[in-house]
Amino acid sequence: MSSNRIDVRILNAENTNSLISIIRKYDGEPISEIKKKISEGRSILTCYYVDDPDKLTSLLRVIESLEQKGAKLEIVQKIRNTNRVIDPNIIKNLIDRDRLIAEQLQEYDDNMED
């Protein structure tokens, strides 16, 4: 598994119970484990986007849903030994980049067949 990942943790939320069902849709983790992670300030969502780029889209949807419920999030992109706090726009850029690369690869494959 790649070491490149995005971690999300909740910094502040008025009602964390209203967030649990949204979080569970992402990875199906038990409610008790999600509550524990929130109370301990640990990452509630992790996406290894190099290994599973399609997971970025669902991660972005969950982040947007959590923010709509009033959650203040910290989104950290970890690349090798470097961490940086990012916003959802970076995730959108990663999704767009992956889509563009896929289109270019398909175009290349199509041209090779001709």
Buried (B, 14 or more C-beta within 10 A) or exposed (E): EEEBBBBBBBEEBEEBEEBBEBBBEBBEBEEEBBBEBBEEEEBBBBBBBBEEBEBBBBBBEBBEBBEEBEBEBBBBBBEEEEEEEBEBEBBEEBBEEBEEEEEEEEEEEEEEEE
